[in-house]
């Protein structure tokens, strides 16, 4: 997934950010997470689909090389059951209407090795 984000300069170690992304998501026919939700599609429809996401988070900088953060993301995909190919989107998550959605809350740890 190709993402872009904007971080807000707070002139402190705490940095909030927001972003969005678009990219390919692979959906497997036999995925247990989808089967429980009642998604009905065939093995031929298992393919790469197009998905979009939005995210927001907060990072704290302990040192120039080490940051810890909290990130919330929400992925959305379009209708399942369309023809296979790269013309729709799918992701693992809940089924709401004609789309699949995935929400995640992640604890992040970033360490930058080396540098200029």
DOTOR-947288 format. One line per field, with one value per atom (N, C-alpha, C): residue number from 1; x, z, y; atom name. Coordinates in pm, 1 decimal, always signed. Example, Ala and Ser with C-alpha at 12.3 -4.5 7.8 and 13.67 -1.06 7.14 Angstrom:
REM DOTOR-947288
pos	1; 1; 1; 2; 2; 2
X	+1319.0; +1230.0; +1320.0; +1285.0; +1367.0; +1290.0
Z	+780.0; +780.0; +780.0; +708.0; +714.0; +787.0
Y	-569.0; -450.0; -330.0; -225.0; -106.0; +3.0
site	N; CA; C; N; CA; C
***
This chain:
REM DOTOR-947288
pos	1; 1; 1; 2; 2; 2; 3; 3; 3; 4; 4; 4; 5; 5; 5; 6; 6; 6; 7; 7; 7; 8; 8; 8; 9; 9; 9; 10; 10; 10; 11; 11; 11; 12; 12; 12; 13; 13; 13; 14; 14; 14; 15; 15; 15; 16; 16; 16; 17; 17; 17; 18; 18; 18; 19; 19; 19; 20; 20; 20; 21; 21; 21; 22; 22; 22; 23; 23; 23; 24; 24; 24; 25; 25; 25; 26; 26; 26; 27; 27; 27; 28; 28; 28; 29; 29; 29; 30; 30; 30; 31; 31; 31; 32; 32; 32; 33; 33; 33; 34; 34; 34; 35; 35; 35; 36; 36; 36; 37; 37; 37; 38; 38; 38; 39; 39; 39; 40; 40; 40; 41; 41; 41; 42; 42; 42; 43; 43; 43; 44; 44; 44; 45; 45; 45; 46; 46; 46; 47; 47; 47; 48; 48; 48; 49; 49; 49; 50; 50; 50; 51; 51; 51; 52; 52; 52; 53; 53; 53; 54; 54; 54; 55; 55; 55; 56; 56; 56; 57; 57; 57; 58; 58; 58; 59; 59; 59; 60; 60; 60; 61; 61; 61; 62; 62; 62; 63; 63; 63; 64; 64; 64; 65; 65; 65; 66; 66; 66; 67; 67; 67; 68; 68; 68; 69; 69; 69; 70; 70; 70; 71; 71; 71; 72; 72; 72; 73; 73; 73; 74; 74; 74; 75; 75; 75; 76; 76; 76; 77; 77; 77; 78; 78; 78; 79; 79; 79; 80; 80; 80; 81; 81; 81; 82; 82; 82; 83; 83; 83; 84; 84; 84; 85; 85; 85; 86; 86; 86; 87; 87; 87; 88; 88; 88; 89; 89; 89; 90; 90; 90; 91; 91; 91; 92; 92; 92; 93; 93; 93; 94; 94; 94; 95; 95; 95; 96; 96; 96; 97; 97; 97; 98; 98; 98; 99; 99; 99; 100; 100; 100; 101; 101; 101; 102; 102; 102; 103; 103; 103; 104; 104; 104; 105; 105; 105; 106; 106; 106; 107; 107; 107; 108; 108; 108; 109; 109; 109; 110; 110; 110; 111; 111; 111; 112; 112; 112; 113; 113; 113; 114; 114; 114; 115; 115; 115; 116; 116; 116
X	+84.3; +0.0; +89.2; +58.0; +130.9; +62.2; +136.3; +80.3; +146.6; +69.7; +121.5; +69.8; +148.9; +101.6; +154.5; +90.7; +133.0; +148.6; +265.6; +283.5; +284.2; +226.1; +210.1; +327.3; +399.1; +513.8; +464.2; +482.1; +437.8; +554.3; +674.7; +796.2; +820.1; +779.9; +804.7; +831.8; +851.2; +875.7; +751.1; +633.4; +506.0; +460.1; +436.8; +400.7; +275.6; +162.6; +45.5; +59.1; -7.1; -3.2; -131.6; -161.7; -274.9; -225.0; -293.8; -250.3; -355.3; -322.7; -411.5; -325.7; -385.3; -312.5; -404.2; -344.8; -417.2; -322.9; -377.3; -290.1; -359.7; -280.9; -331.9; -345.4; -454.6; -482.1; -518.0; -457.1; -487.6; -588.4; -697.3; -802.7; -799.2; -792.2; -790.6; -929.9; -969.1; -1099.9; -1121.1; -1019.3; -1033.9; -1002.0; -999.9; -964.7; -1072.3; -1032.8; -1129.3; -1195.7; -1123.5; -1180.8; -1296.0; -1290.6; -1398.2; -1513.5; -1483.9; -1588.9; -1687.6; -1638.4; -1726.7; -1821.5; -1785.6; -1867.5; -1972.5; -1973.8; -2074.5; -2044.9; -1919.7; -1883.8; -1894.2; -1965.7; -1987.3; -1920.1; -1799.8; -1733.8; -1655.3; -1629.0; -1566.7; -1415.4; -1351.2; -1205.1; -1154.6; -1233.4; -1193.1; -1190.8; -1268.0; -1271.8; -1161.4; -1087.8; -972.7; -866.4; -832.9; -739.8; -692.0; -606.7; -564.3; -677.3; -711.5; -816.4; -756.8; -828.7; -783.3; -845.0; -761.8; -809.7; -759.9; -830.7; -790.3; -789.4; -710.6; -707.5; -684.6; -730.9; -701.4; -642.2; -553.6; -494.9; -457.6; -446.0; -405.2; -325.7; -234.6; -153.9; -83.2; -10.0; +64.9; +197.3; +309.5; +442.5; +514.5; +592.6; +677.5; +822.7; +906.8; +1048.0; +1131.1; +1186.1; +1274.5; +1414.7; +1459.2; +1589.4; +1577.2; +1678.3; +1668.8; +1650.3; +1688.2; +1677.4; +1561.3; +1497.1; +1396.2; +1265.6; +1156.0; +1022.8; +924.5; +827.1; +720.3; +589.4; +489.4; +365.2; +243.9; +130.8; +2.2; -63.5; -111.7; -167.8; -300.1; -400.8; -531.2; -544.5; -582.7; -605.2; -738.8; -796.2; -925.4; -911.9; -917.9; -910.5; -1050.3; -1074.7; -1205.0; -1185.6; -1270.5; -1264.6; -1403.4; -1409.6; -1539.6; -1599.2; -1702.1; -1787.1; -1711.0; -1742.8; -1693.0; -1793.5; -1745.8; -1836.5; -1827.4; -1749.3; -1725.8; -1628.2; -1603.4; -1512.6; -1372.1; -1298.0; -1161.1; -1075.0; -972.1; -882.4; -850.7; -810.8; -769.4; -871.8; -1001.4; -1101.6; -1187.3; -1169.0; -1241.6; -1145.6; -1195.8; -1102.3; -1158.7; -1070.1; -1110.7; -1002.9; -1042.0; -948.8; -1010.0; -929.7; -977.6; -1042.6; -1162.9; -1230.6; -1377.4; -1456.1; -1599.7; -1667.4; -1786.5; -1863.9; -1973.1; -1977.6; -2081.3; -2134.2; -2256.1; -2311.5; -2237.3; -2190.8; -2119.6; -1968.9; -1916.9; -1773.2; -1719.4; -1589.0; -1518.3; -1442.0; -1435.2; -1364.7; -1272.1; -1161.3; -1066.4; -1022.6; -1039.5; -994.5; -883.4; -780.6; -668.6; -612.4; -575.1; -505.5; -369.4; -262.1; -128.4; -35.9; +45.3; +153.7; +276.2; +341.8; +455.1; +584.4; +691.6; +825.1; +912.6; +971.4; +1054.0; +1196.7; +1290.8; +1431.6; +1500.1; +1571.7; +1641.8; +1787.6; +1825.8; +1962.5; +2049.6; +2161.6; +2255.4; +2199.8; +2256.8; +2209.8; +2318.1; +2280.2; +2379.6; +2478.3
Z	+0.0; +0.0; +0.0; -83.5; -91.1; +1.6; +99.1; +199.7; +194.4; +232.5; +252.5; +386.0; +455.2; +583.7; +610.2; +704.6; +746.7; +897.8; +947.1; +1091.6; +1133.4; +1248.0; +1300.2; +1392.9; +1364.4; +1444.8; +1572.0; +1684.7; +1813.2; +1891.2; +1833.0; +1898.0; +2033.1; +2037.8; +2156.4; +2108.0; +2199.3; +2162.3; +2115.9; +2137.5; +2100.9; +1964.6; +1868.6; +1732.7; +1684.9; +1666.1; +1605.7; +1453.2; +1386.8; +1241.2; +1186.2; +1060.0; +987.4; +849.8; +787.9; +656.4; +585.7; +462.2; +379.3; +285.7; +235.2; +144.1; +47.1; -59.8; -160.2; -211.2; -240.9; -290.3; -303.2; -338.3; -360.8; -232.4; -224.6; -112.0; -170.5; -118.9; -170.5; -79.6; -138.1; -63.9; -100.0; +1.2; -18.6; +2.4; -82.8; -75.4; +57.2; +107.0; +226.9; +356.6; +360.2; +480.9; +587.7; +702.3; +809.7; +860.0; +861.0; +905.8; +818.1; +689.4; +598.7; +602.3; +620.1; +618.4; +732.8; +849.5; +963.2; +940.2; +854.6; +829.7; +722.5; +662.3; +562.2; +424.8; +393.9; +261.0; +165.0; +57.6; -37.8; -169.2; -191.2; -320.1; -349.1; -475.0; -518.0; -521.7; -541.0; -548.6; -666.9; -773.5; -889.3; -855.8; -756.2; -718.1; -618.4; -568.5; -483.6; -571.5; -542.2; -628.8; -559.2; -629.1; -583.0; -608.4; -508.1; -516.6; -477.9; -503.9; -470.2; -337.4; -243.9; -113.4; -80.6; +8.7; +56.3; +209.0; +267.7; +413.0; +458.7; +578.0; +646.8; +782.0; +833.1; +963.0; +1035.4; +1165.7; +1251.2; +1367.0; +1419.6; +1528.6; +1605.9; +1704.2; +1793.1; +1821.8; +1806.5; +1833.6; +1936.8; +2018.3; +2114.5; +2083.5; +2072.2; +2038.9; +2166.4; +2194.8; +2309.7; +2279.7; +2155.6; +2110.0; +1959.3; +1894.9; +1749.6; +1671.5; +1731.7; +1662.5; +1709.5; +1821.3; +1880.4; +1907.8; +1851.5; +1872.2; +1904.2; +1988.9; +2019.0; +1990.3; +1944.5; +1907.6; +1915.1; +1889.2; +1882.7; +1752.6; +1674.6; +1542.5; +1523.8; +1476.4; +1442.0; +1290.4; +1229.8; +1084.9; +1052.3; +944.2; +896.7; +747.1; +707.6; +566.2; +515.3; +391.6; +328.9; +189.9; +155.3; +23.8; -36.4; -167.0; -232.3; -240.8; -316.8; -326.9; -355.1; -280.4; -306.6; -399.3; -483.7; -574.4; -714.7; -734.3; -869.7; -936.2; -1061.7; -1131.6; -1075.8; -1086.9; -1035.2; -1112.8; -1049.5; -1113.8; -1021.5; -1077.7; -998.9; -1010.0; -1021.7; -1043.3; -921.0; -812.8; -689.8; -574.7; -451.1; -341.2; -233.2; -153.3; -43.7; +62.0; +184.9; +295.0; +402.3; +489.8; +597.3; +701.6; +744.4; +844.7; +845.1; +889.0; +898.5; +767.8; +749.1; +629.2; +666.4; +599.1; +621.7; +486.6; +454.0; +323.2; +216.4; +116.0; +5.0; +17.0; +134.4; +146.8; +266.7; +265.8; +380.0; +446.4; +578.1; +653.3; +754.1; +780.2; +879.1; +962.5; +1093.5; +1184.1; +1271.0; +1295.6; +1375.7; +1462.7; +1583.5; +1674.5; +1700.4; +1667.7; +1675.2; +1763.3; +1839.6; +1914.5; +1823.8; +1797.5; +1704.8; +1777.4; +1731.4; +1780.8; +1657.6; +1646.8; +1531.3; +1576.5; +1514.6; +1541.3; +1406.9; +1394.6; +1271.0; +1282.2; +1197.4; +1194.9; +1111.4; +1164.9; +1089.2; +1056.5; +957.9; +915.6; +842.0; +778.9; +704.1; +792.3
Y	-116.8; +0.0; +123.6; +219.2; +345.4; +445.6; +496.5; +586.2; +722.9; +821.4; +955.6; +1005.6; +1086.4; +1135.6; +1275.6; +1341.6; +1474.0; +1471.2; +1511.6; +1520.0; +1666.6; +1691.4; +1825.9; +1858.4; +1966.6; +2006.7; +2073.6; +2006.3; +2062.0; +2122.5; +2118.2; +2168.1; +2099.4; +1973.3; +1890.4; +1748.1; +1656.4; +1517.3; +1444.4; +1504.5; +1443.2; +1494.2; +1401.7; +1440.7; +1367.3; +1436.5; +1374.0; +1373.7; +1276.4; +1270.6; +1208.7; +1237.4; +1179.8; +1138.1; +1042.6; +999.5; +916.2; +880.8; +799.0; +714.8; +608.5; +522.0; +451.3; +400.9; +324.6; +216.1; +99.5; -6.3; -139.8; -239.3; -373.0; -452.4; -529.3; -617.9; -753.8; -859.6; -993.6; -1061.5; -1110.3; -1179.0; -1326.4; -1410.8; -1555.6; -1612.7; -1703.9; -1767.8; -1839.9; -1911.1; -1992.1; -1921.2; -1789.0; -1715.6; -1733.4; -1787.0; -1813.3; -1685.9; -1574.3; -1447.9; -1401.5; -1431.8; -1392.8; -1491.7; -1619.4; -1720.5; -1702.2; -1659.7; -1637.5; -1521.2; -1427.9; -1309.6; -1333.1; -1449.7; -1479.9; -1424.9; -1397.9; -1351.1; -1468.0; -1450.1; -1558.0; -1522.5; -1575.0; -1558.7; -1684.9; -1706.3; -1831.6; -1820.5; -1935.7; -1938.4; -1856.3; -1846.5; -1766.6; -1617.9; -1576.7; -1435.5; -1397.4; -1497.6; -1468.6; -1403.4; -1282.6; -1210.6; -1084.3; -1012.9; -881.3; -783.5; -707.1; -605.9; -470.9; -365.6; -230.9; -188.9; -141.8; -98.7; +40.8; +108.5; +241.1; +238.5; +327.3; +335.4; +478.4; +506.2; +630.9; +595.0; +678.5; +649.1; +777.6; +765.0; +875.8; +817.8; +896.7; +844.6; +952.5; +906.3; +993.1; +923.8; +995.7; +940.1; +1024.8; +955.1; +1025.3; +991.7; +1093.0; +1074.8; +1069.8; +950.1; +933.1; +985.2; +964.1; +1011.3; +1034.0; +1091.1; +1110.7; +979.8; +867.1; +739.0; +651.9; +682.8; +594.8; +668.2; +612.1; +668.6; +555.9; +585.9; +492.0; +563.8; +489.9; +555.8; +465.6; +525.6; +458.4; +500.8; +402.1; +431.8; +358.7; +432.3; +373.8; +378.5; +266.4; +267.0; +203.5; +247.7; +197.9; +171.5; +44.6; +8.5; -18.5; +19.1; +1.5; -55.7; -148.3; -209.3; -210.5; -220.1; -217.1; -355.8; -365.7; -483.1; -612.7; -717.2; -851.9; -919.2; -1008.3; -1076.6; -1021.9; -916.1; -868.6; -963.7; -946.2; -1036.0; -1025.5; -1132.6; -1134.7; -1037.2; -989.2; -895.0; -780.3; -669.2; -553.8; -441.7; -478.4; -375.2; -347.4; -419.1; -391.0; -413.2; -404.8; -420.8; -510.5; -565.8; -652.3; -652.6; -676.1; -681.1; -769.5; -818.0; -902.4; -812.6; -847.5; -766.4; -794.1; -698.7; -718.0; -679.9; -734.0; -706.4; -608.7; -495.5; -395.9; -353.5; -392.0; -360.9; -437.2; -367.1; -429.9; -417.5; -383.0; -364.1; -441.5; -460.4; -517.4; -404.7; -409.6; -306.8; -372.8; -307.2; -354.9; -236.2; -248.6; -143.9; -201.7; -123.0; -171.9; -60.6; -97.2; -8.9; -73.6; -1.4; -60.1; +22.8; -47.6; +14.2; +5.4; +117.1; +118.2; +152.9; +92.9; +122.2; +144.1; +261.8; +297.1; +323.5; +252.9; +276.9; +299.9; +411.3; +443.3; +399.4; +304.8; +254.5; +346.9; +386.4; +467.9; +605.5; +667.7; +798.5; +873.2; +983.4; +1060.7; +1132.2
site	N; CA; C; N; CA; C; N; CA; C; N; CA; C; N; CA; C; N; CA; C; N; CA; C; N; CA; C; N; CA; C; N; CA; C; N; CA; C; N; CA; C; N; CA; C; N; CA; C; N; CA; C; N; CA; C; N; CA; C; N; CA; C; N; CA; C; N; CA; C; N; CA; C; N; CA; C; N; CA; C; N; CA; C; N; CA; C; N; CA; C; N; CA; C; N; CA; C; N; CA; C; N; CA; C; N; CA; C; N; CA; C; N; CA; C; N; CA; C; N; CA; C; N; CA; C; N; CA; C; N; CA; C; N; CA; C; N; CA; C; N; CA; C; N; CA; C; N; CA; C; N; CA; C; N; CA; C; N; CA; C; N; CA; C; N; CA; C; N; CA; C; N; CA; C; N; CA; C; N; CA; C; N; CA; C; N; CA; C; N; CA; C; N; CA; C; N; CA; C; N; CA; C; N; CA; C; N; CA; C; N; CA; C; N; CA; C; N; CA; C; N; CA; C; N; CA; C; N; CA; C; N; CA; C; N; CA; C; N; CA; C; N; CA; C; N; CA; C; N; CA; C; N; CA; C; N; CA; C; N; CA; C; N; CA; C; N; CA; C; N; CA; C; N; CA; C; N; CA; C; N; CA; C; N; CA; C; N; CA; C; N; CA; C; N; CA; C; N; CA; C; N; CA; C; N; CA; C; N; CA; C; N; CA; C; N; CA; C; N; CA; C; N; CA; C; N; CA; C; N; CA; C; N; CA; C; N; CA; C; N; CA; C; N; CA; C; N; CA; C; N; CA; C; N; CA; C; N; CA; C; N; CA; C; N; CA; C; N; CA; C; N; CA; C; N; CA; C; N; CA; C; N; CA; C; N; CA; C; N; CA; C; N; CA; C; N; CA; C; N; CA; C; N; CA; C
***
